[in-house]
């Protein structure tokens, strides 16, 4: 099950079914994606070679509105993974009450081995491959793992060339100059930080000086680390593909962020004389220790934030986890078997469909601005993000407390499944 994210998602649904007020026939419909497209993408690389890539776009459920979901470029992309991620997007948009369904896309590739020109050609070819499926009222892609505002600009431009006019609202997460919204890049990390703060309030604990370990220092992990650091939390460990850095007194998040933004790896940061932005004599910025990603997961911290890939907390390592709480910044980081073990140990887990919903909330705000041809300042965007994710957190907590549910994930799923099922019931079955 740990190797199959789709089976993991179905098991999470099954676990919530006994508590959700959903007709079983509708529930069975919710287990199946509406459609998945596989595309073959021949690309002439800058080297002159032609390489054939494979890509996917899954549209899971449209009962609540247009499909919405990211596009990832990664070697591990598979049809099952894309379908699972599209399902999680469906429950996520329902939980935070956005008028969307869920979708997801991906291309099997190793971006590090491709030049910028290669990535542009691959992105444009992929967009052409799925363009009959997407559109501002149909399916709206966004950035995900190894994609960014530039990727979205290429997607928007390719789609617009076929339409004959600019269609900024066909994607979200764009650069500001072509219809993006301020706050989108850091939105998922900001949502993770906000949810972590709300969790500590709920648990009646102080976030100030609380120890935090973040697995993954990409866009989501780095922004969550920065914002939690600014909130007074003590980020003691983080990692990337090269390894992890750990300092029980706290990492210099600003210096580490600057190093990674410049293209550096955490392994190099730990090994090199790159620290001390706080000034000499500040004992807080002692040299961090090099540890493995696996060791990071088992640190004795107040909160663990998995912010990398799915399936990292499993039956094999869950007994070694010592964090007091877990906030899932990544999609599907915890298997069902591990979930049960954490529930038995009374470790609160804020599920992915709530914890990382900041990105899709701000994507929605960008889409609305594009449709109105009107833009909002950063303060408005951030305030609306905080309001919407705060409401979803409060509703999840209320469901958990009043319905006597086993954990927060089940509470979140019951809300999401009931909202999606209600939309299906109202719309009926065509023909």
Secondary structure, DSSP 8 states (H G I E B T S, - for coil): -TT-HHHHHHHHHHHHHTTS---HHHHHHTTS-SEEEEEEEEEE-TTS-EEEEEEEEEEEE-TTSEEEEEEEEETT--HHHHHHHHHHHHHHHHHTT-SEEEEEEEEE--GGGS-HHHHHHHHHHHHHHHTTT-BTTTEEEEE-TT--HHHHHHHHHHHHHHHTS--GGGBSS--GGGT--TTSTTHHHHHHHHHHHHHHHHTT---TT-EEEEE--SHHHHHHHHHHHHTT-EEEEEEETTEEEE-TT---HHHHHHHHHTT--HHHHHHTT---TT-TT-GGG---EEE-HHHHHT---SEEEE-S-SS-B-TTTGGG---SEEE--SSS-B-HHHHHHHHHTT-EEE-HHHHTTHHHHHHHHHHHHHHHT----HHHHHHHHHHHHHHHHHHHHHHHHHHT-SSHHHHHHHHHHHHHHHHHHHH----
